[in-house]
Amino acid sequence: MSDFSFVSVLQTLVAGLGITILMTVVSFAAGTLLGIPLALMRTSKLWGVRFPAMAVIDISRGIPPLVWLLIIYYGLSPALPLEPLPAALIGLSIISAGYLAENFRAGIDNVHTGQKEAAAALGLTPSNQFWRIVAPQALNISIPPSASYAVALLKDTAIASIIGVADIIFLAQNEVSRGGSAVFVFAVAAVLYLLAGIPLSYFSRYIDGVVRSKVVSV
Amino acid sequence: MFDHWLEWLPQLLSGLRTSLLLTACVAVIGFPLGLVLGLLSTAPNRAVRALFIAFIEVFRGIPLLAVIYLLYFGLPAASVTMTAFATIVVGHSLNLGAYSSEVFRAGILHVGIGQREAAASLGITGQKAFFHVVLPQAMRAIPGPLMSMLIMVFQSTSLAFAIGVSEMTSTAFSIGSMTFEYFNVLVLAGLIYAVLCIVSARIVARIEEKLN
């Protein structure tokens, strides 16, 4: 006899919560590492540097997340057979890189022109103008939208269940196919996502307040 | 790699038609729902406000895929059966309603108290002030964000793959499973999505510039 009590379902799904959080954290970190150089290239004055970055950013965001995962998991399998989890991590990292690069770019663009002019007037070298004056403020400006992106990413990881990653949704589907009530099991899954999202949303609101009080923006 | 693309294109475009139809249905149901939710979440009555804010937060906090599975596999137990197509429309509309309500709400709050006071001093109060003074002004701040949301809806109709609606992603996948050319056909479908999204995002940006 299968046991579908609240505690038993919760125990099963919590095992997937770890995978969900792992996917969110890893792809957000990888997205940041890839997104910063993309944003720097995207704001370059040289067309030859700016254009490829723009193309990469647009394509990473223009292809739906599910299609990315299907391309990587099924499409690449003859050349590069991957397990579901690494395939999902690669796909979600590519997508995060595009979205985060846009946040960083908007941060750079939104640093008040007066700040750049003041730095130039003080005789700072162009490289110092960027790294000491513009970049720190740009980073501050891009933190709130990036924090809300983290919340969106947490929910987007659910699509990894479609290629077989054993996250919350995948385990919930398993419980349902073993005979659990779908409404009940998916409601428990929904509660887990809400609980996982609360600290992120709280942080994102908090940081928004902090940044608003600190940054001179356009 | 490209030799099959022309051969697959007609099937993919017919899948695309379904994706666009889904998007249109979601817009027709989701935006009015968002407006209603946005109004109710700014209601003067505290209990009403709290109830609808909670509703919005729940749908914004749950992955869309979970909502879709809940509707598709859960509702039959309550003797409500919907086709996969209808499930996608309802699931996405709830999601879009919750997200767009924030835009409507921000648009309404954006119209300052001064405007309401000016209306009141002219003897325009209550519903009349709301429908003739506040709402028309609120409507100016919101088309941009709503159009961007609709582009996201179009992308996420690809989730219909999970319950077997034959929109573009499902069509591409089934061509892949027949020909074993998953990479080729999925990349083609991905590029069609990307081109449509990039072009419409540019148009939206242009319109937003004009409105401001």
Interface residues (C-beta under 8 A of the other chain):
Chain A: D58 I59 R61 G62 I63 P64 P65 L66 V67 W68 L70 I71 Y74 G75 L76 S77 P78 K155 D156 T157 A158 I159 S161 I162 I169 A172 Q173 V176 S181 A182 V183 F186 A187 A189 A190 Y193 L194 G197 I198 S201
Chain B: V58 G61 I62 P63 L64 L65 A66 V67 Y69 L70 F73 G74 L75 A77 A78 Q155 S156 S158 L159 F161 A162 T169 A172 F173 G176 Y182 F183 N184 L186 V187 A189 G190 L191 Y193 A194 V195 C197 I198
